[in-house]
């Protein structure tokens, strides 16, 4: 994950954390720390725990609108999905999960609000 992607994802998680009391379902937003760096031994250790190339960055474990949950992939304005990410996306969609790429914090917030049917008063 690039530094810019980190900033986007951290901003979205910060917003969600600030709004958990108002929207408790946001407490089920979780990250996959899939961008581990290290040598072969360290990567092998994490792969034994389930590290998998292409896993999305965030998961909202809330069923809505006929989906089992919402996967979010963080990208910059010019970032593209890798081959692993495109494969995982297809598999998740086939299993009735919603998968969305978001590129800015406001876009991510809108996606979460729309998915959770949050209408501001």
Beta strands, then each sheet from edge to edge (+ up, - down):
strand 1: 29-31
strand 2: 58-60
strand 3: 70-74
strand 4: 98-102
sheet 1: 1+ 2- 3+ 4+
end
